C-alpha cells in the first residue's frame, strides 16, 4: 500500500514538472529573438549568418537596447560598418558589453597614448580579442611594458598601428624572454627597438623559435650578431617557411648560382629573399639572360633584385638604349648607376636635357 502511494506521488510530481517545463518553453518561444533582425538591419549580415551568430549570444528580447548602445559607441569612435563586423563576427557577445564600464575605459587608454580618428578605428577593428582582454591585468601592464621597451609613446603607437593584435597579448610575459635572448647575444636596446618596430610579431614567438632563427642566420648564411645585417637576416628568416626558403634558393641555383654567390648576396642584403618567386625568376631572366650579367655581379649588387622590373628597370633600360642608338650620350654609364638613382636624378640627367632630341620619350 505504501509503495503504491509513493509511486503515485512520484507520477504526480513528474506530471507537474513536465507541465511547468512546457509552460516555460511556450512562454520563451512566444517572445521573438530580435538578434537576427538586428544583425541583418544594422550590420548587413545575411539571414543565415545572422541566425548562426545569434545562436552564440544572449536571447535579444524587446526592450533590450544594449546592442544599439554598443553599435552607437563604435560608430562614435569612427568605426564603419565593415570594421564593426570585423569586431563582432568572432565574438557576437561583444554587442552585450557594458559601454560605460567595459568599452570606454579601454578606448580611453589608447587615446591617452595618442591614438585617435582613423588610426584608432583601424587598430580597434584589427585588434582581435582586445575588448575581451582584461584592462587591469592585460592591457595596462602590456602598454606599460611597451613604454619601457620602446623609447617613446610615439614608438608605442607606431608598433600598435603595425600590429594591432599586440593589444590582446600579455606582452610582459610574451616578449621578455626574446628580448633577454637578444640582449645576451650582445644586441643593443636601440637595435632591438628597430627590429620590433619593423616586425613586432617576431617578439611574440616562443624563445625556442627565435633561438632557431638566430642559429640559422649565423650557421646557414654566416651573418654574425655584430653585423648590421643580422637583424635583417632574422627578419627575413622569420617571414619565410623552410619550404619557401628552399624554393627560392633553388631558383638561384637553377640560374647557375653557387652557394658562395648566394651567401654573398644574403650577407649584403638578406631581405632580397623576401621577394616573390615569380619576381626572382623574371629579374634573373632579364639581368642574366638579356643583359648577360654574371651571378657574382648580381650577388655583389643585390639591390638589383629589389627594383620593380616593370616600373623602373625596363623603362630605364629602354631609354638608355635609345640614348646609345641615337648617339646622344658620350660615355655610357653603368646600368646599375642608372637604376639606383632617384626618379628626379634620372629625369634630370638622362631625359630632360635631351627631350628635344627624343620627343618620343
C-alpha positions as MATLAB code, in Angstrom:
seq = 'XXXXXXXXXXXXXXXXXXXXXXXXXXXXXXXXXXXXXXXXXXXXXXXXXXXXXXXXXXXXXXXXXXXXXXXXXXXXXXXXXXXXXXXXXXXXXXXXXXXXXXXXXXXXXXXXXXXXXXXXXXXXXXXXXXXXXXXXXXXXXXXXXXXXXXXXXXXXXXXXXXXXXXXXXXXXXXXXXXXXXXXXXXXXXXXXXXXXXXXXXXXXXXXXXXXXXXXXXXXXXXXXXXXXXXXXXXXXXXXXXXXXXXXXXXXXXXXXXXXXXXXXXXXXXXXXXXXXXXXXXXXXXXXXXXXXXXXXXXXXXXXXXXXXXXXXXXXXXXXXXXXXXXXXXXXXXXXXXXXXXXXXXXXXXXXXXXXXXXXXX';
ca = [
       0.000    0.000    0.000;
       2.804    2.383    0.923;
       4.611    1.579   -2.316;
       1.531    2.410   -4.372;
       1.115    5.768   -2.665;
       4.782    6.550   -3.095;
       4.718    5.667   -6.798;
       1.547    7.696   -7.253;
       3.157   10.752   -5.666;
       6.175   10.356   -7.902;
       3.995   10.202  -11.002;
       2.107   13.298   -9.864;
       5.376   15.210   -9.279;
       6.742   14.273  -12.715;
       3.475   15.285  -14.348;
       3.531   18.709  -12.672;
       7.209   19.192  -13.584;
       6.537   18.448  -17.253;
       3.628   20.892  -17.306;
       5.795   23.665  -15.797;
       8.608   22.865  -18.237;
       6.193   23.031  -21.143;
       4.824   26.352  -19.904;
       8.355   27.714  -19.577;
       9.288   26.865  -23.170;
       5.984   28.012  -24.568;
       6.446   31.352  -22.772;
      10.042   31.695  -24.020;
       9.132   30.808  -27.576;
       6.358   33.339  -27.502;
       8.967   36.119  -27.354;
      10.762   36.662  -30.670;
      14.541   36.727  -30.743;
      15.333   40.110  -32.266;
      19.060   39.392  -32.660;
      18.965   38.097  -36.263;
      16.905   41.111  -37.313;
      19.361   43.466  -35.593;
      22.379   41.873  -37.311;
      20.724   41.980  -40.721;
      19.409   45.535  -40.499;
      22.244   47.183  -38.553;
      25.350   45.352  -39.752;
      24.350   43.907  -43.103;
      24.580   40.225  -42.164;
      22.966   37.676  -44.455;
      19.975   35.947  -42.901;
      21.823   32.639  -42.460;
      24.887   34.243  -40.862;
      22.695   36.345  -38.607;
      20.858   33.251  -37.338;
      24.169   31.397  -36.842;
      25.681   34.326  -34.891;
      22.511   34.719  -32.817;
      22.855   31.167  -31.548;
      26.115   32.180  -29.845;
      24.727   35.052  -27.805;
      22.063   36.057  -25.315;
      18.448   35.945  -26.444;
      17.652   39.524  -27.542;
      14.241   40.432  -26.145;
      12.180   43.522  -26.929;
      13.359   46.441  -24.809;
      16.985   45.267  -24.550;
      18.889   48.124  -26.156;
      22.460   47.055  -25.297;
      23.401   46.115  -28.874;
      22.196   49.503  -30.075;
      24.276   51.279  -27.426;
      27.378   49.272  -28.380;
      26.785   49.941  -32.068;
      26.412   53.690  -31.455;
      29.585   53.697  -29.363;
      31.599   52.037  -32.129;
      30.237   54.472  -34.697;
      31.088   57.443  -32.482;
      34.752   56.420  -32.221;
      34.962   56.227  -36.006;
      34.348   52.586  -36.926;
      32.380   51.942  -40.106;
      30.016   49.013  -40.646;
      32.707   46.761  -42.113;
      35.075   47.392  -39.190;
      32.314   46.748  -36.664;
      31.551   43.422  -38.359;
      35.243   42.506  -38.090;
      34.988   43.029  -34.338;
      31.621   41.394  -33.799;
      31.815   38.342  -36.084;
      34.274   36.293  -33.984;
      32.561   37.317  -30.717;
      28.908   38.409  -31.105;
      28.631   38.618  -27.310;
      30.576   41.901  -27.620;
      27.259   43.502  -28.565;
      26.078   42.982  -24.978;
      29.134   44.572  -23.351;
      28.715   47.444  -20.906;
      29.710   50.589  -22.774;
      30.493   52.759  -19.751;
      32.291   50.198  -17.600;
      33.953   47.944  -20.181;
      34.363   49.565  -23.591;
      35.004   53.243  -22.860;
      37.854   52.703  -20.349;
      39.753   50.562  -22.881;
      39.403   53.136  -25.621;
      40.462   55.887  -23.218;
      43.756   54.109  -22.514;
      44.594   54.086  -26.227;
      43.573   57.700  -26.674;
      45.932   58.670  -23.851;
      48.791   57.278  -25.964;
      47.739   59.481  -28.884;
      45.648   57.112  -30.988;
      42.613   58.806  -32.500;
      40.462   59.112  -35.597;
      41.002   56.689  -38.458;
      44.152   55.261  -36.816;
      42.187   54.328  -33.702;
      39.357   52.845  -35.777;
      41.763   50.736  -37.838;
      43.659   49.476  -34.790;
      40.484   48.574  -32.908;
      38.920   46.746  -35.856;
      42.072   44.616  -36.306;
      42.914   44.095  -32.653;
      41.230   40.729  -32.305;
      40.361   39.990  -28.699;
      41.218   43.468  -27.385;
      37.768   44.102  -25.898;
      37.810   40.645  -24.327;
      41.178   41.276  -22.672;
      41.228   42.456  -19.083;
      42.051   46.149  -18.754;
      43.872   45.925  -15.421;
      45.654   42.589  -15.768;
      46.261   42.607  -19.521;
      46.031   45.852  -21.466;
      47.514   48.331  -18.973;
      50.508   46.141  -17.966;
      51.216   45.425  -21.640;
      51.198   49.094  -22.617;
      53.354   49.922  -19.615;
      55.841   47.252  -20.698;
      55.902   48.584  -24.266;
      56.609   52.055  -22.916;
      59.614   50.628  -21.018;
      60.963   48.727  -24.036;
      60.457   51.478  -26.598;
      61.859   54.975  -26.439;
      58.633   56.994  -26.608;
      54.852   56.895  -26.688;
      55.098   57.640  -30.407;
      57.014   54.399  -30.855;
      54.375   52.530  -28.845;
      51.670   53.889  -31.147;
      53.764   53.024  -34.220;
      54.125   49.420  -33.010;
      50.406   49.069  -32.253;
      49.480   50.500  -35.654;
      51.798   47.977  -37.312;
      50.493   45.019  -35.309;
      47.120   45.752  -33.617;
      46.957   42.196  -32.241;
      49.633   43.250  -29.732;
      46.758   44.647  -27.691;
      45.407   41.276  -26.624;
      48.741   39.711  -25.606;
      50.271   39.801  -22.155;
      53.377   41.419  -23.610;
      55.422   41.480  -20.416;
      55.218   37.671  -20.438;
      55.458   37.032  -24.189;
      58.253   39.454  -25.116;
      60.611   39.455  -22.151;
      62.323   36.083  -22.872;
      63.028   37.053  -26.502;
      64.374   40.472  -25.563;
      66.638   38.849  -22.951;
      67.855   36.393  -25.589;
      68.871   39.191  -27.945;
      70.470   41.206  -25.151;
      72.531   38.162  -24.183;
      73.743   37.925  -27.781;
      75.122   41.452  -27.445;
      72.347   43.281  -29.296;
      71.723   46.854  -28.206;
      68.384   48.133  -26.963;
      68.239   50.518  -29.931;
      68.697   47.707  -32.454;
      66.078   45.601  -30.672;
      63.658   48.525  -30.783;
      64.248   48.981  -34.520;
      63.568   45.298  -35.183;
      60.463   45.389  -33.025;
      59.062   48.400  -34.877;
      59.670   46.693  -38.239;
      58.283   43.324  -37.214;
      56.671   43.138  -33.738;
      55.398   39.585  -34.289;
      58.921   38.187  -34.026;
      58.894   39.018  -30.320;
      55.617   37.175  -29.696;
      57.048   33.789  -30.690;
      58.412   31.199  -28.293;
      62.074   31.752  -27.334;
      62.981   28.364  -28.817;
      61.702   29.542  -32.205;
      63.801   32.720  -32.082;
      66.867   30.757  -30.950;
      66.493   28.548  -34.029;
      66.177   31.595  -36.311;
      69.308   33.187  -34.824;
      71.264   29.942  -35.209;
      70.251   29.600  -38.855;
      71.171   33.225  -39.629;
      74.679   32.574  -38.314;
      75.160   28.978  -39.474;
      73.483   28.981  -42.900;
      74.449   32.458  -44.090;
      77.423   33.434  -41.949;
      75.821   36.622  -40.640;
      77.255   37.376  -37.204;
      75.258   39.009  -34.422;
      77.546   42.065  -34.561;
      76.806   42.594  -38.267;
      74.449   45.423  -39.198;
      72.663   42.859  -41.407;
      71.970   40.453  -38.529;
      68.513   41.790  -37.677;
      67.567   41.858  -41.348;
      68.582   38.206  -41.503;
      66.350   37.447  -38.529;
      63.509   39.357  -40.156;
      63.994   37.513  -43.449;
      64.032   34.007  -41.966;
      61.117   34.782  -39.666;
      58.979   35.669  -42.685;
      59.769   32.515  -44.690;
      58.860   28.903  -44.099;
      61.702   26.451  -44.650;
      59.999   25.113  -47.778;
      59.589   28.625  -49.219;
      63.228   29.421  -48.493;
      64.380   26.219  -50.214;
      62.207   27.043  -53.209;
      63.776   30.496  -53.576;
      67.320   29.221  -53.149;
      66.506   26.613  -55.784;
      65.590   29.382  -58.245;
      69.053   30.934  -57.906;
      70.720   27.553  -58.342;
      68.641   26.910  -61.477;
      70.308   30.022  -62.950;
      73.744   28.628  -62.144;
      74.395   30.374  -58.848;
      76.917   28.786  -56.496;
      76.444   28.530  -52.736;
      79.092   31.219  -52.271;
      77.187   33.560  -54.619;
      74.007   33.047  -52.627;
      75.801   33.539  -49.309;
      77.396   36.785  -50.508;
      74.037   38.096  -51.693;
      72.271   37.307  -48.420;
      75.090   38.750  -46.322;
      74.807   42.019  -48.244;
      71.004   42.201  -48.382;
      69.091   39.467  -46.505;
      65.676   40.911  -47.365;
      66.225   40.160  -51.058;
      64.926   36.662  -50.285;
      61.560   38.121  -49.294;
      60.995   38.933  -52.977;
      58.343   36.733  -54.588;
      59.401   33.655  -56.530;
      57.852   34.981  -59.746;
      59.742   38.257  -59.486;
      63.035   36.485  -58.762;
      62.659   34.385  -61.907;
      61.769   37.381  -64.070;
      64.547   39.590  -62.700;
      67.204   36.887  -63.068;
      65.960   36.090  -66.568;
      66.331   39.743  -67.578;
      69.663   40.559  -65.951;
      71.360   37.240  -66.701;
      69.566   36.203  -69.878;
      69.136   39.526  -71.698;
      71.872   41.725  -70.235;
      74.366   38.905  -69.649;
      75.210   39.746  -66.034;
      77.206   37.174  -64.095;
      75.773   35.747  -60.869;
      78.757   37.101  -58.938;
      77.967   40.642  -60.100;
      74.306   40.431  -59.054;
      75.358   38.852  -55.744;
      77.586   41.859  -55.056;
      74.794   44.253  -56.120;
      71.711   42.534  -54.623;
      69.555   45.680  -54.709;
      69.114   44.856  -58.410;
      66.693   42.172  -57.255;
      64.540   44.634  -55.338;
      63.736   47.206  -58.026;
      60.468   46.919  -59.925;
      61.139   45.355  -63.312;
      58.069   46.880  -64.986;
      58.095   50.337  -63.387;
      61.821   51.044  -63.112;
      64.260   48.618  -64.716;
      62.691   48.065  -68.157;
      61.680   51.714  -68.805;
      65.135   52.998  -67.849;
      66.838   50.328  -69.906;
      64.740   51.314  -72.923;
      65.661   54.987  -72.547;
      69.337   54.129  -72.149;
      69.184   52.016  -75.318;
      67.610   54.950  -77.197;
      70.361   57.252  -75.991;
      73.000   54.841  -77.259;
      71.171   54.252  -80.533;
      70.854   57.979  -81.274;
      74.419   58.553  -80.019;
      73.181   61.198  -77.618;
      75.406   60.111  -74.799;
      79.181   60.251  -74.956;
      80.004   57.948  -72.097;
      77.616   55.069  -71.425;
      77.070   54.851  -67.661;
      76.933   51.679  -65.624;
      73.352   50.425  -65.756;
      73.380   49.799  -62.006;
      74.057   53.518  -61.508;
      71.167   54.347  -63.815;
      68.760   52.070  -61.952;
      69.610   53.101  -58.407;
      69.388   56.867  -58.874;
      66.175   58.579  -57.803;
      63.375   59.391  -60.244;
      64.265   63.073  -60.289;
      68.004   62.382  -60.766;
      67.219   60.069  -63.663;
      64.982   62.629  -65.388;
      67.414   65.481  -64.757;
      70.412   63.529  -66.088;
      69.089   61.348  -68.894;
      65.738   62.708  -70.066;
      65.136   66.450  -69.647;
      68.401   67.679  -71.263;
      67.635   65.561  -74.347;
      63.880   65.918  -74.599;
      64.112   67.805  -77.924;
      66.205   65.050  -79.491;
      63.898   62.329  -78.068;
      60.319   63.629  -78.272;
      59.012   60.057  -78.117;
      60.336   59.796  -74.555;
];
